[in-house]
């Protein structure tokens, strides 16, 4: 891709994502009280975007610098520096971070092209380029305020807040929102795809880092297909659809795990490491959380809200005794994590069906071609029957 085209592409993607990012700050009259609570800690997406846009446009005008796609040592050096005190100064760390970002982006782009996942508009524009460009920043993503009704597990509203809030600040926000009759939770995100570049939290775990980078990029890729576009409309509050959230998050998870594994085992795996070892076997935590979700659903179905909340508090303490520490376990917790159909907090059958469909497809690209037009659980079932 020519350097002259990059400013145009950056501007196009940012304008699209700015529109979709409004989801996290839009309010109606009934939510004025929530707004007044959240506004004090609100993350300014527009400010971050325009600051980044200025930097992106400036960088795109500089002479191209070569980032060796095989330079895994630079990536390892940067990520390992997160574990201990670095002898590098701030400028040297920033330069190392920038190199690591460009190397990982190239490695991921190469893997996507090998899988045939390139241009989402290839039916109309058969360009052999990865679009949107893989572009991310290692940065603390904003926090997310998740709001659910108390009498059911439902993702009612989301608000982006400043990153790295203290526990005391989170609990104060939750206390105020809960006093309005809701169940709320402030969560720390591992990455966000509603900005360009995407934001990914730094981690010394290389495979998990690559997974997050791909997942957030994939949400941008899917924006140009019906499921992703409807996902954006849901976020804007124009079309509420819990299934479309779960579909998008699960498809993104399947794609990101496979691409991350491909990159990891090509460049970063320890010699002799077995690529066939599955990370998807249910753990003790998974099983305990699944039991908890089933019991909570039963209580809420019977209208026993207080009993459900008492049960979740007891289960949180029980999980802590087993070494699994959750700051707050409530309806909002399940509403948020339940959108990830491979998470034990979910009660959705979408995850199992998507995994089954993936196993029936000979390649990741074939799977993607089947699901990129799916806009409901019914569509997914029909697609499975046709496969």
Secondary structure by P-SEA (a helix, b strand, c coil): ccccaaaaaaaaaaaaaaaaacccccccccaaaaaaaaccccccaaaaaaaaaaaaaaaaaccbbbbcccaaaaaaaaaaaaaccccccaaaaaaaaaaaaaaaaaaaaaaaaaaccccccccccccccccccccccccccbbbbbbbbcccccccccccccccccaaaaaaaaaaaaaacbbbbbbbbccccccccbbbcccccaaaaaaaaaaaaaaaaacccaaaaaaaaaaacccccaaaaaaaaaaaaaaaaaaaaaaaaacccccccccccccccccaaaaaaaaaaaaaaaaaaacaaaaaaaaaaaaaaaaaaaccccccccaaaaaaacccccccccccaaaaaaaaaaaacccaaaaaaaccccccaaaaaaaaaac
